[in-house]
Amino acid sequence: MGISYLPNTDEDRRAMMAAIGIRSIDELFADIPEEVRL
């Protein structure tokens, strides 16, 4: 049995970001110093 992968749609991403109060994915990483990001 294989594992299915269904990517999030743009609307899915917008809804998730709205739920946590951000406007962009970059805001998720704003508090992480650039030198420790991968």
N, C-alpha and C positions, 0 to 999 in steps of 0.2 A: 504494500500500500504506500503510495507516494504522498508527499505533503504538497498540498495546493497552496499557491501564493496568489493572493488578490491584492494588487497595489491600491493604495488609497487614492481616491479621485481628488481633484482640486477642491471640490465642494467638501469632501471629507476632511481635508487638511484645514480648510477655512473654518469649519465647524469646531474642530478640535482646538485650533488656536483661539477662537472666540471664547470657548469654554474656559480656557485658562488665562484669558485676558491679554493675549499678545497679538501683534499684527504681522509679524514675520518670524521665520524660523531663526533668523539671526538673534532675535530677542531671547531665545532659549539659552544661548551661549554667552550673552552679554556679561554675566558675572564671572565667567571663567577666563582667567588671564590667557592672552593669545599664546604665550610661550609654553603653556601646558596642553593646549589643544592639539588633537591629532590631525 
